[in-house]
Amino acid sequence: MSVLKVIEIMSSSKKSWEDATESGVAKASATLKNIRSAWVQDQSVTVEKGKIKEYRVTLKLSFELEK
């Protein structure tokens, strides 16, 4: 039987929401083992002088707890 835990993280990118998602998962993978899924819960942007400055995502990551 496996047990999964879900955590919430926020990540940002100057390129895109996809890049913010990939960066968030990659950074979390450095300290979390067995990440199983990532769900993009929310997306937003920061705007400066009428242009998008930064893409932001809120992710829910699930990972299996070690036995």
DSSP file (Angstrom, degrees, kcal/mol; ACC not computed):
  #  RESIDUE AA STRUCTURE BP1 BP2  ACC     N-H-->O    O-->H-N    N-H-->O    O-->H-N    TCO  KAPPA ALPHA  PHI   PSI    X-CA   Y-CA   Z-CA
    1    1 A M              0   0    0      0, 0.0     2,-0.3     0, 0.0     0, 0.0   0.000 360.0 360.0 360.0 136.0    0.0    0.0    0.0
    2    2 A S        -     0   0    0     62,-0.0     2,-0.4    65,-0.0    64,-0.1  -0.829 360.0-152.7-109.6 150.5    1.3    3.4   -0.8
    3    3 A V        -     0   0    0     62,-0.4    62,-3.1    -2,-0.3     2,-0.3  -0.983  11.7-159.4-121.3 129.0    0.6    6.7    1.0
    4    4 A L  E     -A   64   0A   0     -2,-0.4     2,-0.4    60,-0.2    60,-0.2  -0.830   2.4-156.3-109.7 147.2    0.8   10.0   -0.9
    5    5 A K  E     -A   63   0A   0     58,-2.8    58,-2.3    -2,-0.3     2,-0.4  -0.923   7.9-148.6-117.5 146.7    1.2   13.5    0.5
    6    6 A V  E     +A   62   0A   0     -2,-0.4     2,-0.3    56,-0.2    56,-0.2  -0.964  17.5 176.8-118.4 130.6    0.1   16.7   -1.2
    7    7 A I  E     -A   61   0A   0     54,-2.4    54,-2.6    -2,-0.4     2,-0.5  -0.879  22.4-131.6-125.7 161.8    1.9   20.0   -0.8
    8    8 A E  E     +A   60   0A   0     -2,-0.3     2,-0.3    52,-0.2    52,-0.2  -0.951  27.6 171.9-116.4 132.3    1.4   23.4   -2.4
    9    9 A I  E     -A   59   0A   0     50,-2.6    50,-2.9    -2,-0.5     2,-0.4  -0.909  22.1-139.8-132.1 162.3    4.2   25.5   -3.9
   10   10 A M  E     +A   58   0A   0     -2,-0.3     2,-0.3    48,-0.2    48,-0.2  -0.961  22.0 177.4-121.4 143.2    4.4   28.7   -5.9
   11   11 A S  E     -A   57   0A   0     46,-2.3    46,-2.6    -2,-0.4     2,-0.3  -0.968   7.8-161.5-142.5 155.7    6.7   29.2   -8.8
   12   12 A S  E     -A   56   0A   0     -2,-0.3     2,-0.3    44,-0.2    44,-0.2  -0.941   6.6-178.1-139.7 161.7    7.4   32.0  -11.3
   13   13 A S  E     -A   55   0A   0     42,-2.2    42,-3.5    -2,-0.3     7,-0.1  -0.986  30.3-141.4-154.5 148.9    9.1   32.5  -14.7
   14   14 A K  S    S+     0   0    0     -2,-0.3     3,-0.1    40,-0.2    42,-0.1   0.586 101.8  50.7 -84.4 -11.9    9.7   35.4  -17.0
   15   15 A K  S    S-     0   0    0      1,-0.3     2,-0.3    40,-0.1    -1,-0.1   0.937 114.9 -42.5 -90.7 -58.2    9.0   33.1  -20.1
   16   16 A S     >  -     0   0    0     39,-0.1     4,-2.0     1,-0.1    -1,-0.3  -0.976  47.6 -96.7-166.5 168.5    5.6   31.3  -19.6
   17   17 A W  H  > S+     0   0    0     -2,-0.3     4,-2.4     2,-0.2     5,-0.2   0.875 122.4  55.6 -65.6 -36.8    3.3   29.5  -17.3
   18   18 A E  H  > S+     0   0    0      1,-0.2     4,-2.7     2,-0.2    -1,-0.2   0.915 108.0  47.5 -61.5 -42.9    4.7   26.2  -18.7
   19   19 A D  H  > S+     0   0    0      2,-0.2     4,-2.7     1,-0.2    -1,-0.2   0.889 110.1  52.5 -66.4 -39.0    8.2   27.3  -17.7
   20   20 A A  H  X S+     0   0    0     -4,-2.0     4,-2.2     2,-0.2    -1,-0.2   0.902 111.1  48.2 -61.6 -40.3    7.1   28.3  -14.2
   21   21 A T  H  X S+     0   0    0     -4,-2.4     4,-2.4     2,-0.2     5,-0.2   0.944 112.9  46.5 -65.3 -48.6    5.5   24.8  -13.8
   22   22 A E  H  X S+     0   0    0     -4,-2.7     4,-2.5     1,-0.2    -2,-0.2   0.903 113.3  49.7 -60.9 -41.6    8.6   23.0  -15.0
   23   23 A S  H  X S+     0   0    0     -4,-2.7     4,-2.5     2,-0.2     5,-0.2   0.901 110.6  50.0 -64.6 -41.4   10.9   25.2  -12.8
   24   24 A G  H  X S+     0   0    0     -4,-2.2     4,-2.4    -5,-0.2    -2,-0.2   0.925 113.0  45.1 -63.4 -45.4    8.7   24.5   -9.8
   25   25 A V  H  X S+     0   0    0     -4,-2.4     4,-2.3     2,-0.2    -2,-0.2   0.913 113.8  50.2 -65.0 -42.7    8.6   20.7  -10.3
   26   26 A A  H  X S+     0   0    0     -4,-2.5     4,-0.7    -5,-0.2    -2,-0.2   0.919 112.5  46.3 -62.9 -43.9   12.4   20.7  -10.9
   27   27 A K  H >< S+     0   0    0     -4,-2.5     3,-0.9     1,-0.2     4,-0.4   0.920 113.4  48.6 -65.8 -43.4   13.2   22.7   -7.8
   28   28 A A  H >X S+     0   0    0     -4,-2.4     4,-2.6     1,-0.2     3,-1.5   0.869 103.8  61.8 -63.7 -35.7   10.9   20.6   -5.7
   29   29 A S  H 3< S+     0   0    0     -4,-2.3    -1,-0.2     1,-0.3    -2,-0.2   0.716  90.0  70.0 -64.0 -20.4   12.4   17.4   -7.1
   30   30 A A  T << S+     0   0    0     -3,-0.9    -1,-0.3    -4,-0.7    -2,-0.2   0.794 118.9  16.7 -67.4 -26.9   15.8   18.5   -5.6
   31   31 A T  T <4 S+     0   0    0     -3,-1.5     2,-0.5    -4,-0.4    -2,-0.2   0.587 117.6  69.3-121.0 -16.6   14.4   17.8   -2.1
   32   32 A L     <  -     0   0    0     -4,-2.6     3,-0.3    -5,-0.1     2,-0.3  -0.895  65.0-153.6-107.9 133.2   11.3   15.6   -2.6
   33   33 A K  S    S+     0   0    0     -2,-0.5    31,-0.1     1,-0.2    -3,-0.1  -0.694  70.1  21.0 -97.8 155.8   11.5   12.1   -3.8
   34   34 A N        -     0   0    0     -2,-0.3    30,-2.0     1,-0.2     2,-0.3   0.821  68.8-176.0  63.0  38.1    8.8   10.2   -5.7
   35   35 A I  E     +B   63   0A   0     -3,-0.3    28,-0.3    28,-0.2    -1,-0.2  -0.524   3.9 179.3 -64.8 128.7    6.8   13.1   -7.0
   36   36 A R  E     -     0   0A   0     26,-3.4     2,-0.3     1,-0.3    27,-0.2   0.775  54.7  -2.2-103.5 -35.7    3.8   11.5   -8.8
   37   37 A S  E     -B   62   0A   0     25,-1.4    25,-2.3     2,-0.0     2,-0.4  -0.992  48.0-149.9-156.7 159.8    1.8   14.5  -10.1
   38   38 A A  E     -B   61   0A   0     -2,-0.3     2,-0.5    23,-0.2    23,-0.2  -0.998  11.9-164.8-134.3 130.3    1.6   18.2  -10.3
   39   39 A W  E     -B   60   0A   0     21,-2.5    21,-2.4    -2,-0.4     2,-1.0  -0.970  18.8-136.8-117.3 122.9   -1.7   20.1  -10.6
   40   40 A V  E     +B   59   0A   0     -2,-0.5    19,-0.2    19,-0.2     3,-0.1  -0.689  27.6 175.1 -79.2 106.1   -1.7   23.7  -11.6
   41   41 A Q  E     +     0   0A   0     17,-2.5     2,-0.3    -2,-1.0    -1,-0.2   0.836  61.9   5.9 -82.3 -35.1   -4.2   25.2   -9.2
   42   42 A D  E     -B   58   0A   0     16,-1.3    16,-2.3     2,-0.0     2,-0.4  -0.998  56.6-160.3-152.7 147.9   -3.9   28.8  -10.2
   43   43 A Q  E     +B   57   0A   0     -2,-0.3     2,-0.3    14,-0.2    14,-0.2  -0.984  20.6 156.8-129.4 142.6   -2.2   31.0  -12.8
   44   44 A S  E     -B   56   0A   0     12,-2.4    12,-3.3    -2,-0.4     2,-0.3  -0.965  22.2-145.5-153.9 169.0   -1.5   34.7  -12.6
   45   45 A V  E     -B   55   0A   0     -2,-0.3     2,-0.4    10,-0.2    10,-0.2  -0.952  12.7-132.9-134.5 155.9    0.9   37.4  -14.0
   46   46 A T  E     -B   54   0A   0      8,-2.3     7,-3.1    -2,-0.3     8,-1.2  -0.900  25.5-153.3-104.4 144.2    2.5   40.5  -12.8
   47   47 A V  E     -B   52   0A   0     -2,-0.4     2,-0.4     5,-0.3     5,-0.2  -0.947  14.6-179.1-123.1 136.6    2.2   43.5  -15.1
   48   48 A E  E >  S-B   51   0A   0      3,-2.9     3,-1.5    -2,-0.4    -2,-0.0  -0.982  73.9 -12.8-136.7 124.4    4.6   46.5  -15.4
   49   49 A K  T 3  S-     0   0    0     -2,-0.4     3,-0.1     1,-0.3    -1,-0.1   0.866 128.9 -53.0  54.7  40.7    4.0   49.4  -17.8
   50   50 A G  T 3  S+     0   0    0      1,-0.2     2,-0.3     0, 0.0    -1,-0.3   0.535 119.4 100.8  78.0   6.8    1.3   47.5  -19.7
   51   51 A K  E <  S- B   0  48A   0     -3,-1.5    -3,-2.9     0, 0.0     2,-0.4  -0.932  80.8-101.8-126.1 149.9    3.5   44.4  -20.3
   52   52 A I  E     + B   0  47A   0     -2,-0.3    -5,-0.3    -5,-0.2     3,-0.1  -0.527  36.3 176.5 -68.7 124.4    3.7   41.0  -18.6
   53   53 A K  E     +     0   0A   0     -7,-3.1     2,-0.3    -2,-0.4    -6,-0.2   0.800  63.6   6.3 -95.5 -37.8    6.7   41.0  -16.3
   54   54 A E  E     - B   0  46A   0     -8,-1.2    -8,-2.3   -39,-0.0     2,-0.4  -0.993  58.0-140.3-154.3 138.6    6.3   37.5  -14.7
   55   55 A Y  E     -AB  13  45A   0    -42,-3.5   -42,-2.2    -2,-0.3     2,-0.4  -0.841  26.0-167.5 -97.3 135.6    4.2   34.4  -15.0
   56   56 A R  E     -AB  12  44A   0    -12,-3.3   -12,-2.4    -2,-0.4     2,-0.4  -0.965   8.2-174.1-128.5 143.0    3.2   32.7  -11.7
   57   57 A V  E     -AB  11  43A   0    -46,-2.6   -46,-2.3    -2,-0.4     2,-0.5  -0.981  18.1-146.9-131.9 147.1    1.7   29.3  -10.9
   58   58 A T  E     -AB  10  42A   0    -16,-2.3   -17,-2.5    -2,-0.4   -16,-1.3  -0.974  28.5-167.0-108.7 122.4    0.4   27.7   -7.8
   59   59 A L  E     -AB   9  40A   0    -50,-2.9   -50,-2.6    -2,-0.5     2,-0.6  -0.855  20.7-151.7-114.3 143.2    1.1   24.0   -7.9
   60   60 A K  E     -AB   8  39A   0    -21,-2.4   -21,-2.5    -2,-0.4     2,-0.4  -0.975  22.5-165.4-108.5 120.0   -0.2   21.1   -5.8
   61   61 A L  E     -AB   7  38A   0    -54,-2.6   -54,-2.4    -2,-0.6     2,-0.4  -0.878   6.0-159.3-107.2 134.7    2.4   18.3   -5.9
   62   62 A S  E     +AB   6  37A   0    -25,-2.3   -26,-3.4    -2,-0.4   -25,-1.4  -0.936  15.9 172.9-111.6 139.3    1.7   14.8   -4.8
   63   63 A F  E     -AB   5  35A   0    -58,-2.3   -58,-2.8    -2,-0.4     2,-0.4  -0.993  33.3-108.9-144.3 151.0    4.5   12.4   -3.8
   64   64 A E  E     -A    4   0A   0    -30,-2.0     2,-0.3    -2,-0.3   -60,-0.2  -0.616  31.3-127.8 -82.0 133.1    4.8    9.0   -2.3
   65   65 A L        -     0   0    0    -62,-3.1   -62,-0.4    -2,-0.4     2,-0.1  -0.579  28.7-112.9 -76.9 140.2    6.0    8.8    1.3
   66   66 A E              0   0    0     -2,-0.3    -1,-0.1     1,-0.1   -64,-0.0  -0.418 360.0 360.0 -73.1 149.8    8.8    6.4    1.9
   67   67 A K              0   0    0     -2,-0.1    -1,-0.1   -65,-0.0    -2,-0.0   0.459 360.0 360.0 -83.1 360.0    8.2    3.3    3.9
